[in-house]
Each structure stands twice: as structure tokens, then as C-alpha cells.
Amino acid sequence: MSWSILLLMILLLVAVIETRQLARLHSPRDMAVFYGFWGIAAAATVADMAGLTQIRPLDWIRGFMQLTGLAA
């Protein structure tokens, strides 16, 4: 099994689980942020599977960590 397919399956599972939890919170802002990040991760994974040149999923996470000062 390809790592990209495994990552997509995990992303789908996380979306299902988190949607239920976010719906209970009744917070549209939290749901919008979650789906924003989820969409970026899913789009980057699909683009990587298609062989398109773009930032790989872990590269944008590393960039975010460097912006926030979390990178060691």
C-alpha cells in the first residue's frame, strides 16, 4: 500500500471523528479552521500522488512550525 493512500485514509478517518466532536462544540470558527487545514493536507496529498510539483504535506507543516517558533 502506498504511503499517500494510507495518509488519505487516516485523513478521512480524522475528518469523520473530528466533525462529530466539533459539531457538539457548536463553534463554526473551530470547524472552519479544522477543515481549512484538513483541506490543505488532503489537497497536498492528492497532488503528491498525481506527481504535481508542489509543497509536500510535511513541508508546509515544517514551515508552519518555523513560523511559530516550534521547530527545534
C-alpha positions in Angstrom: 0.0 0.0 0.0 1.2 3.5 -0.9 2.0 5.9 1.9 -0.2 8.5 0.2 -3.2 6.2 0.2 -2.6 5.4 3.9 -2.4 9.1 4.7 -5.6 9.8 2.8 -7.4 7.0 4.7 -6.1 8.5 8.0 -7.2 12.0 7.0 -10.7 10.7 6.1 -11.0 8.9 9.5 -9.8 12.0 11.3 -12.4 14.1 9.4 -15.2 11.8 10.4 -14.2 11.7 14.1 -13.5 15.4 14.5 -16.6 16.5 12.7 -18.7 14.8 15.3 -16.7 16.4 18.1 -16.7 19.8 16.5 -20.4 19.7 15.9 -21.0 19.2 19.6 -19.0 22.3 20.4 -21.2 24.5 18.1 -18.2 26.5 17.0 -18.2 27.5 13.4 -14.8 29.1 13.7 -13.1 26.0 15.0 -14.8 23.9 12.3 -13.6 26.3 9.6 -10.0 26.2 10.8 -10.1 22.4 11.1 -11.5 22.0 7.6 -9.0 24.6 6.2 -6.0 22.7 7.5 -7.6 19.3 6.6 -8.3 20.5 3.0 -4.7 21.7 2.6 -3.4 18.4 3.8 -5.8 16.4 1.6 -5.1 18.5 -1.5 -1.3 18.3 -0.9 -1.5 14.5 -0.6 -3.6 14.1 -3.7 -1.3 16.5 -5.7 1.7 14.5 -4.5 0.0 11.2 -5.6 -0.6 12.8 -9.0 3.0 13.8 -9.3 2.4 17.5 -9.5 5.2 19.8 -8.4 4.1 21.5 -5.2 4.9 21.6 -1.5 4.8 18.2 0.1 2.5 17.7 3.1 5.3 17.6 5.7 7.0 20.7 4.1 4.1 23.0 4.9 3.9 21.6 8.4 7.6 22.3 8.9 7.1 25.8 7.5 4.3 26.5 10.0 6.4 25.2 12.9 9.2 27.5 11.8 6.8 30.5 11.7 5.5 29.8 15.2 8.9 29.1 16.7 8.1 25.4 17.5 10.9 24.0 15.4 13.9 22.8 17.3 
